[in-house]
Each structure stands twice: as C-alpha cells, then as structure tokens.
C-alpha cells in the first residue's frame, strides 16, 4: 500500500508514524493492511504530513475529489 511504501521511504516505523499523527500503532498497522479504514481527519493529516505523497484518496477512495490546501509559509518576522 502507498502508506507503507511512503513510511518506509522515510525510514519511519509504524510507531513513528503513529506518534506523528497522534494515533496508535495498531491503527497504523490496520491502515497499511486495509483492515481499518481511515477517518477523513486522519486521511487529511497523513496527506499533510506526507506533503501530498500519500493523498487523501489513497486512504479514502470515496474522497477522490478532496484536495488538501497547504498552508502558506509564514512571513518573516521584522525586528
């Protein structure tokens, strides 16, 4: 699955990913095997975390038309 491939390419364990999205390791394992479906919020969080490498629709095919808007870089602080 795309999520496991992306996670491994970053050198992350399932525990690392779980911590990054504030979920449990068994949930991440279930997502990767397809035993558990991602919630909308979790699919968006993973899309953001992966900078779009794991898009929402990879975890939630029913949300194929959802696009995650990236936050703009914060302006430089002036002294």
C-alpha positions as CSV (number, residue, x, y, z in Angstrom):
1,X,0.0,0.0,0.0
2,X,1.1,3.5,-0.7
3,X,1.2,4.5,3.0
4,X,3.6,1.7,4.0
5,X,5.8,2.5,1.0
6,X,6.0,6.2,1.9
7,X,6.6,5.4,5.6
8,X,9.4,3.1,4.8
9,X,11.0,5.5,2.3
10,X,11.2,8.0,5.2
11,X,12.9,5.4,7.4
12,X,9.9,5.5,9.8
13,X,8.5,2.7,11.9
14,X,4.7,2.3,12.3
15,X,5.3,3.7,15.8
16,X,7.0,6.8,14.4
17,X,4.1,7.4,12.1
18,X,1.6,6.8,14.8
19,X,3.3,9.4,17.0
20,X,3.4,11.9,14.2
21,X,-0.4,11.7,13.6
22,X,-1.2,11.1,17.3
23,X,-2.7,7.7,16.8
24,X,-1.9,4.1,17.9
25,X,0.5,1.7,16.2
26,X,-2.3,-0.9,15.8
27,X,-4.3,1.7,13.9
28,X,-1.4,2.4,11.5
29,X,-0.9,-1.3,11.0
30,X,-4.6,-1.7,10.2
31,X,-4.5,1.2,7.7
32,X,-1.5,-0.4,6.0
33,X,-3.1,-3.8,5.7
34,X,-6.5,-2.4,4.7
35,X,-8.2,-3.9,7.8
36,X,-9.1,-0.4,9.1
37,X,-10.4,2.5,7.1
38,X,-9.0,5.9,7.7
39,X,-11.3,8.6,9.0
40,X,-11.5,11.8,7.0
41,X,-9.4,13.7,9.5
42,X,-6.7,11.1,9.6
43,X,-6.5,10.9,5.8
44,X,-6.1,14.6,5.7
45,X,-3.5,14.6,8.4
46,X,-1.5,11.9,6.5
47,X,-1.8,13.9,3.3
48,X,-0.4,17.0,5.0
49,X,2.3,15.1,6.8
50,X,3.5,13.4,3.6
51,X,3.2,16.7,1.6
52,X,0.7,15.0,-0.8
53,X,2.8,11.9,-1.4
54,X,0.0,9.9,0.2
55,X,-3.1,11.8,-1.0
56,X,-6.4,11.6,0.8
57,X,-7.9,9.4,-1.9
58,X,-5.2,6.8,-1.4
59,X,-6.7,6.2,2.1
60,X,-10.3,7.2,1.4
61,X,-11.2,6.4,-2.3
62,X,-14.7,7.9,-1.6
63,X,-13.0,11.3,-1.1
64,X,-11.3,11.3,-4.6
65,X,-12.2,14.9,-5.2
66,X,-10.8,16.3,-1.9
67,X,-7.7,18.4,-2.2
68,X,-5.7,19.4,0.8
69,X,-4.7,23.1,0.8
70,X,-1.2,23.6,2.0
71,X,-0.5,26.4,4.5
72,X,1.5,29.3,3.1
73,X,4.9,30.0,4.6
74,X,4.7,32.4,7.5
75,X,6.0,35.9,6.7
76,X,9.4,36.8,8.1
77,X,9.2,38.5,11.5
78,X,10.6,42.0,11.5
79,X,12.6,43.3,14.4
